[in-house]
Amino acid sequence: MTVDWRWKRAARRRWSRFLRTPFGRLTQLFAGRMFHGGGESDSGDLDLGVGVLVSLMAAPGLLVSLLTLEKYGSLIRFLNGSGVFDAFTATIADEYFFIVLSMAVSGASALWRWDAIFLDRRDYANLVPLPVRLRTIFLANFCAILFLTGLFAFVANIASAVLFPLAVVGSQNSASLFFHFAAGHLAGVVAASAFGCLAVFALTGLLMALLPAALFRKISHLARFCAAIVLLALVASSFAVPELLARMPVADAHRIALVPPFSFLGLTRTVWGRASEPFVPEMFRGSLIALAGAFGTALLAYAASFRRSFLRIPELPDAGPFPRTLASFSPLAYVHRMVLREPAQGACYDFVVRTLLRSESHLQILAGFAALGLVLAANALSAAPNLRALITGKVPSVDILSVPFILSFCMVAGVRFAFEIPADLRANWIFRFWLDREGHAARTTARYVLLVFSIGWLAPLTILATLCFWGWTTATMHTLTLALSTSVVVELSLLRFRKMPFTCSYPPFRSHSGLVVVAYLFAFLFFTGYLDEIERWSLFDPWRTLCFVPLCFGTLAGAHYYRKQMLAMDKQLLFEEGPAAAFW
């Protein structure tokens, strides 16, 4: 006992001495900035805190695991007349979904911390004067990347590693079976999470190694957007993939099963003792090759680009994600002058739009919601049996009608969420001094921005696409219905809005925040699942479309009456979120 205590104390002393070395301190510094957020401006970075970040990463696995409790419960299996239950065979589809989900969550988290992964101007100014080798800085930053990968893999799967095996084999009263199943599940999802993170790091390193530094900064947002679409598409298609593979020829299914994320099923089944099954040994080797390839690519690409990119940081000018132009032209310039008649409204609109398109964190949020909308729209179109079924018929199918509604809702939700993220609180004094707290133009500006980013580009595309196949009447009715419905969603999202976007502090967490999220989910289901059914019914007779007019205007009148009855203190413009301030 005494020897063990002395050994632990000696290990702690050695660890403490390591953390005081330059390499240890740099590793702590880089790991902290990756997890808490990087960037050269503390106020402009979206930092939700450690607890919130961990909760967001663990929530998908937790929710999906809870949903499987009903599916694999012994009572449910008895009522369904299920005979002998083989947990290692019956859970293949769900195991694949967990693998894809863990890969997507970890990859999305790495995309979120994309800018914090590599060193910036502040790191250069602080580290170059120190007597530290460039090789030490590189190794410390790469070790921090590996630490972040392991942390994401652990956090994203900690809930499902316990709850999913408990849901599947918890009723069989066998501890060995539980740990056996949990070990295979944990091996597959952790390897998939590590691959997702390493793949993002490898992509970043390759872009840095192959592209000039200035071009990399401009193209990084596009690469991040495409990577987010791929991750979301994997999750959206995971329900249909097992059935699709079962219908494929054996040779084709074999080739597909060797690439991620399918190959990680081989790792899971190998731990479960199913290595003798067809394809499993090849899938197991494929998963190891994928992990090693992602790790090796990330290491080599980052090593090849680190010295060049780090030493050239002072030569790079500060630039936003899009190039600045001396003059800008907007096709909606005439509409801007008609709607934003007051100079304050026009100036505030320019400020909001330029912040959305030039701020890293706000553009990241907007791109994330846009990617989600594109994937959901593609998933809705994939429900049709073939392309011809989508464009034939007297009126558009429900799948076609739902696409602009999905994109519109996602854009409104994304821009509305971005409004709550402050750009720089040190610069909001101009709005405090300039805007009238009683007759402010904040809601008018926010409403117009939401409409421009949703209907402003969706309405022309919708009317052109519908006109090509169904004529002027259907195109006009469909576009008007979309515009009216989106206007209602915009108005409801701004029901208690009384701040200038990007100039207010972060809203504190409140007890009803969960209800707000649930309300948005139900609104999305109604807006994209039921409204298009009602619209298709109305398109068979154009006069039926008039039923949307009293419904939409009635909702808008109700929102106007609600705001009119609010207290005067609840209508004043605010810049600091307090206990009495509403989040939405």
MIPA-482655 format. One record per residue: residue in one letter; x, y, z of N, C-alpha, C in turn. Coordinates in steps of 0.001 Angstrom, whole numbers, plus 500000, padded with zeros to 6 digits. Atoms other than C-alpha are relative to their C-alpha. Example, Ala and Ser with C-alpha at 12.3 -4.5 7.8 and 13.67 -1.06 7.14 Angstrom:
BEGIN
A500890498810500000512300495500507800500900501200500000 S499180498810499940513670498940507140499230501090500730 
This chain:
BEGIN
M500831498801500000500000500000500000500873501259500000 T499097498860499918502856502329500903500747500206498688 V499294499915501271504716501479497699499114500599498919 D500936499477500988501620502178495614499789501492500193 W500198498567499739501106505550497311501221500802499564 R498777499308500403504744506516496731500120500057498480 W499932500007501464504517505470493083499071501047499407 K500944499000500492501445507656492543500527501411500230 R499466498666499722503124510630494218501165500324499064 A498888499780500927506231510181492070499491500270498588 A500580499771501323504063509958488923499422501411499899 R500549498639500019502309513185489876501105501043499912 R498895499046500081505651514917490393500584500046498597 R499477500022501367506900513758486991499055500708499037 W500976499323500855503679514940485343500024501506500218 S499933498567499702503926518294487114501248500624499388 R498786499479500632507520518723485911499848500083498484 F500223499966501449506442517864482343499149501208499607 L500868498878500333503701520484482399500715501343500124 R499252498753499868506273523111483413501065500166498912 T499067499881501116508479522396480400499385500837498880 P500577499238501128508100524561477263499031499179499160 F500905500841500795506580521622475367498685499775500724 G501235500232499248504080520905478146499129501231500071 R500798498771499918503034524520478531499386500360498649 L500552499709501319502622524964474778498855499051499661 T501088500952500243500515521809474572498747500412500751 Q501164499506499241498258523125477344499390501219499334 L500494498771500634498011526495475586499204499688498746 F500669500295501259497087525033472195498729499193500222 A501209500774499713494632522508473638498904500894500565 G501004499100499431492921525244475630499375500902498959 R500554499101501019492548527590472663499146499235498996 M500839500798500897491182524754470492498650499703500635 F501250500396499362488585523750473048499145501203500354 H500753498820499581487606527194474302499788500994498882 G500139499065501112487944528952470935501273500777499805 G498813499221500327490708530740469152499619501292499356 G500263498746500678490905533760466950500744501129500647 E499231498855499552492445537113467350499144501024500723 S500889499110499279489449538768468910499194499200500953 D500712500780499001488051537511472137498510500234499932 S501408499692499992484723539207471716499272499524498791 G500676500389501210484023538146468204499893498518499787 D499999501436500202484383534412468723498807499388500711 L501156500671499428481462532135469410500494498957500986 D499522500896498961482401530506472725498840499690500927 L501146500384499195479598528585474392500389499434501355 G499590500549498738481672527322477290500178498492499934 V499673501417500011482969523873478172498763499154500233 G501176500807499676479750522592479739499011499921498863 V500961499991501097477529523653476855500530499214498806 L499420500722501130479942522272474236499939498495500222 V500069501429499682480138518900475992498561499499499905 S501409500410500056476344518787476323499511499883498560 L500420500052501397475823519574472646500562498777499283 M499402501151500660478224516831471573499403498684500493 A500545501245499446476756514193473902498515499838499745 A501459500064500129473100515066473205499521499072498885 P500518500908501038472680513244469823500062498534500393 G499898501394499582473974509930471160499058499664501132 L500924500224498891471921510319474318498567499852499518 L501386500043500479468665511033472483499733498742499176 V500210501193500823469097508224469937500002498747500856 S499972501158499111469983505761472699498693499859500766 L501280500061499288466836506679474621498880499511499087 L501026500464500936464751506077471494500063498495499770 T499878501447500201466116502514471249499503499199501196 L500495500729498839464851501628474748498677499311499691 E501290500597500358461381501035473338500156498928498933 K499850500945501108462607499207470242500498498644500460 Y499377501254499591464669496579472053499547499511501369 G500504500470498713462687496220475274499425498593499897 S500484501386500011461777492650476227498495499937499852 L501458500004500119458090493533476560499573500277498560 I500330499688501389457998495060473071500281498798499111 R499690501184500797459715491986471602498983498892500233 F501012501020499710457205489737473359498676500317499318 L501266499612500629454212491715472081500085499865498482 N499834500155501443455667491626468550500147498556499563 G499867501411500347455989487856468714501394499614499570 S498628500323500383459779487889468357500452498744500728 G499500501228499409461458484559468974501352500221500647 V498654499866499454465139484116469761500605501323499533 F499464498670500299466808487498469947501520499944500004 D498549499931500132470380487772468655500391501472499914 A499690498575499939471586491198469736501076500393499009 F498889499666500881474685490999467527499592500024498526 T500502499975501381472591490525464363498878501013499824 A501174499126500113469409492493465068500357501478500059 T499648498585499803471300495718465810500955500540498938 I499024499552501011473388496000462631499625501374499450 A500421498709500560471318498855461170500186501133501004 D499833498961498984471298500792464450501472500251500306 E498569499823499753474997500152464974500624500854498897 Y499491499165501096475718501624461541499576501458500193 F500454498626499776473613504666462408500825500672501098 F499177499415498941475571505209465645501399500328499489 I498681499736500571478845504938463701499977501272499158 V500106498804500836477703507538461173499752501238500856 L500312498864499135476280509768463910501235500471500753 S498796499607499268479490509706465946501023500649499076 M499086499390500957481558510445462836499552501415499642 A500516498681500368479306513365461913500137501001501147 V499916499091498850479220514849465440501451500436500228 S498598499649499781483000514686465872500551500824498840 G499555499212501140483646515930462336499441501412500017 A500587498662499918481208518821462802500646500822501102 S499312499275498923482887519733466102501372500474499544 A498704499582500537486260519785464343499840501141498992 L500261498892500922484779521976461598499698501286500756 W500325498837499183483451524286464288501274500667500517 R498739499488499470486985524642465717501067500130498908 W499077499938501144488550524888462246501022501121500178 D499103498851499905490020528361462840500885499948501242 A499204500094498779491284527450466324501042498905499938 I499063501117500097493249524421465111501415500497499756 F498676499550500410496134526332463556500310501372500585 L499546498800499319498158529249464828499667501249499191 D500379498752500638497279532859464093501009501091500352 R499091498874499810498811536306464296500342500225501473 R499738499807498575498453536509468071501022498981500511 D499025501018499599500332533221468536501394500343499476 Y498699499630500575503087534418466211500655501106500831 A499433498876499250503536537671468147500463499578501390 N499655500412498643503680535858471499501085498923500047 L499116501159499935505739532782470588501352500225499343 V498736499817500727508409533983468133501091500625500878 P498919499450499158510280536152470697500521499021501047 L499573500931498962510509533179473089501110499075499481 P498930500941500422513558530853473050499463498577499856 V500632501301500221511471527960471727500192499629498536 R499805500464501364512252525878468650498674499940499248 L501195500132500831509821525893465773499489498557500008 R500409501402499941509824522082465930499199499718501267 T500743500189498752508646522239469549498585500557499886 I501331499412500200505776524542468588499139499085499136 F500747500895500886504763522180465774499539498748500744 L500362501231499296504848519043467964498957500267501081 A500981499679498963502927520761470765498617500224499392 N501297499767500631500207521917468395499412498706499454 F500516501269500515499939518473466789499535499095501141 C500468500761498831499720516813470218498672500547500508 A501284499416499601496937519264471055498891499556499058 I500984500511500958495162518176467863499604498567500344 L500298501378499618495445514529468938499183499960501291 F500791499936498764494156515445472399498561500391499703 L501350499572500363491195517244470862499239498868499312 T500639501141500667490479514196468664499519498976501013 G500398500957498972490463511862471651498880500516500878 L501049499421499165488327514249473679498657499983499281 F501237500031500769485727514590470912499457498577499880 A500438501392500122485649510805470431499390499494501301 F500530500440498697485062510280474155498663500666500310 V501204499257499616482475513016474690498819499637499110 A501100500269500928480425512219471571499367498630500224 N500496501379499892480012508548472554499826499518501426 I500072500458498625480006508457476338498587499564500376 A501379500354499653476200508381476560499553498720499301 S500439501186500738475572505807473816500782498757500394 A499205501156499598478389503570475111499376499263501181 V500662500631498854476285502889478217498530499719499706 L501454500133500150472660503458477230499607499033498887 F500388500895501094472586501625473893500204498524500356 P499916501397499543474028498328475260498989499662501087 L501001500245498961471721498716478241498626499781499396 A501300500172500652468720499079475919499909498672499268 V500031501206500822469705496068473807500058498733500849 V499778501251499244470934493473476327499798500192501493 G500173499769498571470027495036479664499000499074500658 S501027500876499426467057492685480130500406498534500054 Q499598501405500080469083489475479694500786499545501224 N499391500368498717470694489534483181501347499291499817 S498675500573500237474199488806481885500998501139499907 A499022498918499990477015491142482839501051499813498914 S498986500253501026479482489445480495499471500357498613 L500594499638501284477074489836477556499927501514499839 F500087498542500058476583493510478408501362500613499673 F498671499427500235480309494273478569500546499597498632 H499561500435501325480970492219475416499372500872498911 F500693499173500980478330494128473454500482501447500082 A499570498611499828479414497496474933501404500219499451 A498634499854500507483072496859474028500016500107498485 G500050499907501454482259496212470370499386501297499518 H500631498731500377479936499200470168500957501160500215 L499093498896499693482492501469471837501170500040499026 A498877500034500940485305500305469538499608500606498656 G500436499488501298483291501092466396499751501492499998 V500366498584500007481947504493467392501188500891500331 V498830499184499681485196505758468932500939500084498795 A499168499969501210487156504733465816499382500896498940 A500665499132500973484547506452463633500141501470500380 S499829498615499562484736509620465746501412500497499737 A498609499611500249488519509668465567500250500208498508 F499835499836501444488349509181461802499355501298499522 G500660498767500402485868512055461449500839501231500313 C499155498869499632488136514464463347501269500036499162 L498753500039500749491323513307461638499785500325498529 A500281499676501393489675513558458212499876501507499803 V500096498536500089488832517220458881501385500631500115 F498650499465499861492383517894460085500838499714498752 A499262500330501218493789516074457033499588500899498845 L500482499097501046491590518135454703500583501395500170 T499438498676499741492756521335456374501481500042499674 G498577500037500283496403520304456193500316499934498514 L499791500093501438496132519369452520499763501341499315 L500272498687500593494560522701451650501112500985500316 M498903499097499627497269524547453569501271499676499227 A498773500395500681500018522521451875499952500283498509 L500099499891501450498700522807448326499662501401499515 L500471498686500447497269526337448236500839501115500617 P499392498827499374498842529746448792499195500446501218 A500644499642498734498081531199452197498786500895499787 A501124499089500231495851533985450861498806499265499397 L501082500765500617493847531587448691499376499021500995 F500528500919498994493512529112451582499000500700500912 R500912499277499115491894531759453777498672500280499312 K501235499692500709489355532529451073499189498747499684 I500702501216500404488534528942450133499647499120501193 S500243500853498842488431527542453664498518499933500360 H501431500018499685484794528562454137499235499087499043 L500647500892500957483746526790450956500305498539500322 A499636501373499637485659523661452000499262499549501245 R500734500345498779484049523751455439498523499756499700 F501410500158500380480604524167453878499780498659499301 C500133501287500706481126521184451540500174498825500942 A499802501077499033482449519041454378498775499834500893 A501206500091499185479384519889456480498864499325499233 I501029500649500819477092518861453604500238498493499936 V499683501432500060478911515508453325499635499311501310 L500316500603498704478568514827457059498493499905500219 L501455500024499833474888515768457103499356498995499050 A500550500964500949474229513684453990500214498571500485 L499767501326499438475809510654455678498949499650501045 V501005500253498970473455511007458630498615499835499374 A501329500054500613470415511637456415499782498700499231 S500146501205500810471113508564454266500244498715500775 S499615501195499248472067506200457081498852499024500190 F501139500905499811468540504804457435499780499104498778 A500263500768501217468380503638453823501192499181499533 V498799500672500497471969502408453388499987498493500252 P499997501452499801471623498946455054499077499264499037 E500921500644500946468586498099452904500534500074498573 L499425499862501341470343499435449790501131499002499777 L498911500966500126473406497273450433499473498579499876 A500566501347500080471185494219450897499481499687498603 R500520500225501347469725494713447393501094500025498939 M498909499895500967473115495266445729500567498622499664 P499221501216500275475089492541443935501125499836501014 V499012500291498961477599490852446218501324500722499723 A498718499364500325480645492230444368499970501500500294 D500110498557499740479400495847444556499917500281501494 A500119499804498559478387495530448195501334499777500703 H498692500265499404481808494083448984500929501187499843 R499119498851500219483636497032447434499581501192500844 I500474498855499221481451499601449174500273499799501488 A499833500281498577481779497869452549501428500205500478 L498604499849499610485561498370452526500380501440500309 V499684498589499782485362502188452769499207500514501191 P500746499413498878484349504315455778498721500654499493 P500075500526498637481959504497457472499603498527500094 F500442501391499951480863500969456462501051499097500633 S498951500895499533484243499450457301500088499937501515 F499928500020498541483934500398460974499034498978500605 L500824501118499535481159497815461278500840498736500141 G499111501144499883483899495254460677500775500014501305 L499320499893498717485763496558463719499073499598501144 T500967500349498963482625496278465847499728498498500030 R500345501426500051481797492762464675501206499118500321 T498822500758499599485377491617465142500113499921501522 V499989500009498541485255492634468801498868499126500539 W501110500853499577481904490846469042500250498511499732 G499689501389500295483584487626467866499361499494498732 R500620500382501266482019487636464393500977500156498835 A498985499803501031485289487758462453499905498979498877 S500119501027501037484367484604460505498883500285499002 E501092499682500921481366486263458816500551500570498694 P499539499463501288481592487287455126500301501495500101 F499578498607500110483373490601454467500602500568501284 V499585499390498738484160491166458165501516500160500082 P498545499771499944487962490560457972500464501129499087 E499618498915500906488247492844454924499537501352500526 M500489498750499420486091495507456618500863500426501185 F499138499686498859488241495281459744501313500617499525 R498760499440500538491409495844457727499752501360499351 G500327498710500598489685498647455822499869501106501029 S500134498987498948488839500457459064501358500412500550 L498662499661499508492438500239460295500774500819498971 I499322499240501061493755501452456932499454501419499927 A500599498662500038491291504366456967500508500861501146 L499495499246498852492359505415460482501459500387499804 A498580499709500207496045505109459654500202501013498872 G499884499055501104495564506953456357499635501411500406 A500395498663499544493717509850457998501054500591500923 F498968499505499087496339510111460750501270500382499234 G498786499712500756499269509903458324499855501211499099 T500225498844500870497741512406455913499994501296500796 A500030498804499164497029514876458698501402500376500466 L498656499711499508500566514546460081500901500534498893 L499103499592501084502393514792456744499600501342499399 A500444498744500602500225517583455306500244501178500931 Y499780498913499055500436519653458478501487500293500158 A498556499792499888504185519087458773500549500731498773 A499515499356501226504674520151455143499597501464499918 S500509498634500138502669523342455532500227500865501221 F499946499224498755503358524388459127501028501126499927 R498931498990499988506684526169458692499682501152499063 R500294498950500967505597528058455583498856500886500474 S501174499226499594502202529104456950500267500800501268 F499752499293498743503483530046460417500927501190499807 L499045498918500183506426532140459279499466501123499117 R500534498970500893504320534015456700498776500703500587 I501167499357499382501625535090459169500106501524499981 P499948498528500026502930538704459457499804500594498618 E500128499472501357502867539063455647498558500016499514 L501386500112500467499158538230455394499181501144500557 P500853498924499500496757541164455622498756499436500647 D501274500377499406493675541001457781498906500095498945 A501039500029501031490820539989455510498850499139500471 G501166500782499674487312538690455858499852498812499065 P500182501172500855485923535567454237499710500338498549 F500271499593501366484862537516451149500810501252499688 P499204498816500351486888540125449236499169501270500106 R500667498701499908486059543753449862500010500687498634 T500105499275501265484892545836446920499751501477500278 L500207498561499829484943549578446476498546500378499803 A501406499713500261481412549576445109499254498677499921 S500797501228500002478667547025445506498683500273499289 F501266499894500716475621546382443392499085498885500485 S500983500977499555472498544611444617498796500064499067 P501200499986500845469585543535442384498769500488500749 L501126499530499189467306544541445283500182501446500446 A499722498628499566468642548107445478498738500856499980 Y501225499212500065465319549589444359499044499620501133 V500856500452498890463427547481446883500529500544501321 H499418499437498780465869548609449590499539501446500209 R500393498588499865465060552250448880498512500139500291 M501443499913499764461309551553448893499636499593501424 V500346500528498674461269549595452175500719500760501103 L499193499340498969464079551235454143500105501482499663 R500066498595500390463075554843453697500796500895500932 E499263499170499056464695556209456855501499499718499887 P498538500228500067468499556697456823500489499017501057 A499578500915498943468807554835460130499751498553499601 Q500316501363500420467105551750458672500984499507498936 G499056500392501029469344551731455609501391499740500553 A498670500187499412472516552144457679500050498728500837 C500036501215499179471478549413460109499933498745499122 Y500066501150500917470634547077457206501381499693499425 D498647500218500532474087547592455679500912499381501057 F499172500545498922475702546910459056499691498524500239 V500389501383499716473726543679459613500459499061498882 V499634500865501124474323542270456121501508499829499916 R498548500107500091478039543069456106500570499183501152 T499545500826498879478443541509459552499743498529499720 L500310501398500317476722538333458406500984499412498988 L499167500507501085478962538035455348501495500159500245 R498571499766499759482280539181456857500491499410501318 S499596500554498716482274537800460398500147498489499882 E499735501433500090483789534317460702498925499192500722 S500941500795499205481469533079463458498585500088499444 H501363499864500511478256534488461954499835499298498658 L500069500696501274479032533208458476500049498490500197 Q499943501423499690479844529828460008498622499490500394 I501362500391499613476383529669461600499089499975498784 L500846499919501180474703530763458383500285498851499041 A499647501103500891476607528185456317499545498665500562 G500451501245499389475762525445458806498517499765499790 F501437500148500226472026526073458572499689499823498519 A500214500177501440472257526401454786500335498575499573 A499646501384500307474032523035454583498932499041500504 L501079500838499469471358521497456812498772500056499107 G501153499870500886468639522874454554500189499264498693 L499746500698501259470282521535451407499903498487500171 V500056501444499774470657518054452896498566499539500233 L501400500371499758467066517973454161499184500082498718 A500711499890501273465813519159450775500350498838499076 A499602501152500819467846516487448971499387498704500522 N500617501191499411466520513880451397498518499924499658 A501423499989500369462953514966450638499816499592498537 L500107500372501405463538514656446883500330498530499772 S499626501405500180465111511210447310498870499042500342 A501126500866499680461775509870448600499203499612498754 A500714500330501230460399509919445038500625498779499330 P499438501203500633460798506654443057500965500311498873 N499090499625501078462460508415440103499809501474499693 L500044498580500321463100511847438641498748500370499223 R501181499694500795460201511633436214498764500165500877 A501150499902499108457751511125439079499927501365500675 L499991498693499344458812514504440487499401501097499135 I500374498882500878457973516593437425498779499685499150 T501222500326500742454898514816436053498806500167500924 G501223499800499230451358515400437166499410501368499756 K500695498736500206448802518156437075500589501104500867 V499385499039499076450390519894440087501286499377500542 P498757500570499452453803519500441724499722499018501131 S500131500958498906454286516592444094500347500655501322 V499703499469498674454594517103447829501509500144500203 D498542499930499859458330516400447611500558501269499368 I499547498771500667458853519242445129499552501225500785 L500524498835499288456638521641447079500727500245501322 S499377499848498682458488520982450352501402500607499922 V498603499555500097461942521964449021500157501486500353 P499807498599499617461556525786449119499585500298501435 F500392499793498607459771525550452481501124499587500942 I498879500445499169462692523582453955501131501015499965 L498907499042500126465297525991452594499656501329500665 S500404498730499411463314529035453682500038499932501524 F500023500112498541462799527794457244501415499929500561 C498629500128499506466462526827457660500741501333499917 M499341498708500109467647530211456412499479500978501051 V500568499110498973465258532098458704500535499625501375 A499504500434498692466293529983461703501484500304500163 G498576499734499907469999530362460887500315501471500208 V499754498558499848469940534145460470499486500494501346 R500568499582498699467703534517463526500905499588501156 F499072500433498962470122532488465619501273500837499986 A498784499190500103473074534503464314499802501393500588 F500275498685499424471365537717465458500408500074501472 E499739499995498565472002536669469077501483499999500333 I498563500059499750475792536432468661500594501390499820 P499466498636500148477488539785469370501224500034499110 A498829499818500855479983541059466829501160500570500807 D498963499396499156481972543332469137499306501001500915 L500722499137499065480440544854472265500719501327500227 R499271498738499814483179547481472391499621501031498939 A500353499077501075481731549022469210498510500324499979 N501436499747500059478034549107470132499619501352500584 W500326498690499453478319552567471693499367500905498956 I500562499135501037477464554161468338498499499792499880 F501437500276500063474084552418468334499295500505501260 R500592499445498769473437553374471975499784501514499880 F500077498543500107474126556998471117499044500450498906 W500678499550501217472363557097467757498535499601499959 L501358500513500164469208554930467909499097500421501138 D501025499630499024466054556006469670499465498729500655 R500443501210499306465120553452472337498496499778499875 E501451500148500105461404554125471895499572499691498573 G500418500193501395461073554361468096501104499401499161 H498846500566500700464014552203467109499561499205498770 A500274500710501248464246550480463723500588498596500018 A499336501297499910465716547224465023499138498891499407 R500861501080500488462708544994464313499774500119498498 T500182499809501441462129546520460878501227499518499225 T498769500436500661465763545944459942500139498484500052 A499882501449499859465786542398461311498990499272499119 R501033500624500837462533541548459533500415500028498523 Y499627499880501410463816542827456209501199499116499661 V498836500864500238467144540980456547499561498540499899 L500484501377500051465336537714457281499272499706498689 L500715500200501259463098538160454249500948499995498804 V499049499960501108466016539060451977500787498704499912 F499191501212500003468042536006453025499175498731499782 S500842501174500263465067533681452550499220500195498691 I500840499796501178462486534966450069500739500752498905 G499303499183500985464896537354448375500615499197498865 W499419500830501061466584534522446458499165498753499711 L500809501197500220464116531645446916498799500273499100 A501190499709500801461114533383445343500297499990498496 P499716500082501448462744533965441906500304498576499536 L499687501376500381464141530411441840498751499131499990 T501220500810499913460797528944442883499078500259498824 I500932499698501083458756530769440298500560499539498648 L499412500468501261461225529908437502499934498480499882 A500009501464500043461487526222438433498589499462499814 T501383500465500124457719525818438781499418500367498644 L500508499552501294457013527793435606500422499062498869 C499499500865501079459100525399433492499137498767499806 F500714501274500086456858522418434249498492500127500215 W501422499972499657453457523618435516499291501307499632 G500676498817500493452735527050434042499939501135501003 W500029498763499215452115530545435292499104499919501223 T500946500015498875449125529837437524500590499279501196 T499420500769498899450801527141439595501228500690500562 A498787499328499528454084529044439741499666501211500869 T500371498810499225452387532235440959499403499619501340 M500618500421498743450251530435443553501032499418500966 H498992500618499140453196528408444858500931501044500601 T499087498977499499455469531447445161499314500913501013 L500725499161499037452806533565446873499777499283501315 T500189500775498770452073530780449345501298499929500792 L498705500044499328455776530448450117500330501339500645 A499685498671499466456167534212450581499153500324501220 L500875499728498860453146534519452867500370499151501206 S499668500896498891454112531496454952501320500395500648 T498716499574499450457706532681455326499856501300500776 S500228498747499271456499536127456362499419499734501383 V500564500351498689454470534525459150501084499449500915 V498917500560499187457495532520460344500949501106500464 V499126498888499636459637535671460288499378500844501101 E500659499161499009457076537648462247499928499316501352 L500051500723498727456684534945464889501379499889500640 S498651500080499436460455534628465276500445501327500606 L499659498672499474460622538387465990498936500519500957 L501150499588499196457652538414468358500411500908501153 R499524499183498872459609539794471334501392500569499733 F498670499524500382462644541038469434500076501504500227 R499844498565499740463905544425470643501471500366500182 K498570499695499949467623544621469967500521500175498585 M499334499916501284469876545631467131500865498757499838 P499209501222500163471383542426465715501495500239500166 F498547500053499805474977541688466782500526501043500965 T499507498949499105475153544592469275499654499727501456 C500406500304498640473697542923472382500863498863500540 S499204501064499393475486540631474845499314498651499813 Y500551501344500138474997536872474805498786499841500910 P501159500238499141471526535898476068500292498887500983 P499753501060499025471731533898479302499040498835499801 F500851501185500097470349530370479474498822500155500954 R501211499906499188466773530275480763499270498676500022 S500702501264499824464428527551481921499120499663498808 H500884500272501133462223527959478840500762499876498681 S499233500116501241465092527693476326499727498684499299 G500339501290500603464326524004475814498662500026499302 L501308499885500640460704524861475055500094500771498685 V499816499247501246461881527357472445500517499078498902 V499467500937500984463899524631470704498918499037499533 V501093500909500367460932522238470813498978500710499120 A500946499240500818458686524977469422500516500163498570 Y499430499896501344461055525483466499499938498666499267 L500086501316500647461112521734465836498578499723499516 F501383500193500421457317521563465771499635500935498853 A500259499078501105457199524651463570500604499490498699 F499372500556501196459627523000461168499182498832499444 L500799501142500453457533519808461031498712500465499327 F501238499500500605454356521778460327500291500748498704 F499683499156501157456022524189457899500425499172498804 T499461500803501097457676521449455841499273498679499792 G500660501288500122455435518443456449498515500061499739 Y501448499897500140451835519643456563499587501132499071 L500376498851500822451825523001454824500056499663498516 D499923500366501416452942521485451524498864499066499584 E501171500836500292450136518901451761498770500870499752 I501134499089500167447587521694452208500143500783498696 E499797499234501230449150523658449349499705499144498767 R500261500861501159449011520685446984498495499803499803 W501464500107500100445312520240447791499414501269499395 S500551498742500499444725523924447052500374500244498539 L499579499751501367446639523858443752499104499314498970 F500934500621500938444072521531442174498879500951499610 D500966498946500282441700524489442355500598501303500501 P499320498776499559443425527916442409499222500811501020 W500775499220499043440535529426444352500205499514501435 R499738500509498646441394527158447278501210500672500642 T498817499347499461444678529029447614499636501209500856 L500428498836499212442695531961449016499843499680501471 C500120500347498585442334529993452249501257500358500776 F498777499620499317445955530857453027499989501469500402 V499979498562499735445220534589452956499461500330501392 P500459499671498642442986534833456073500828499325501084 L499192500692499004445144532250457873501283500764500296 C498736499289499809448395534152457307499774501397500581 F500232498646499503446978537639457823499418499983501406 G500500500130498629445135536458460930501136499789500986 T498842500218499134448402535213462410500818501272500148 L499256498745499934450163538447461512499278501032500857 A500768499068499171447343540475463094500091499619501471 G499859500437498613447561538364466242501351500379500575 A498673499599499534451313539002466484500072501508500228 H500018498543499835450734542742465981499232500395501257 Y500791499685498800448067542796468691500771499621501265 Y499226500414498836450342540884471076501076501026500337 R498968498997499746453152543399470658499394501323500454 K500644498744499603450711546277471029499621499988501471 Q500398500109498599449617544967474431501189499878500955 M498818500115499141453198544656475702500227501297500765 L499667498819499220454399547017478408501029500849499258 A499069499093500675456366550058477290501449499626500286 M498632500364499656459465548846479130500469498761499228 D499652501191500765459334545573477151500160500281498516 K499845499625501401459412547459473856501266500813499740 Q498836499151500175462506549571474497501186499197499471 L498799500608500543465703548838472649500988499712501129 L499041500359498957468256546997474803501317499564499372 F498668500399500436471964546248474559500653499023500976 E499472500946499021472574544119477673498883499055500400 E500983501000499613470725540871478299499975499878501516 G500176500194498567469318540676481829498962498953500276 P500994501028499666466943538374483709498640500250499385 A501333499702500530463928540196482308499945500004498484 A499964499937501458465039540127478685499672498642499416 A500396501262500632463485537486476448500996499634498925 F499027500461501004465693535349474252499436500133498604 W500582499973501348463282535172471307498869501007499974 
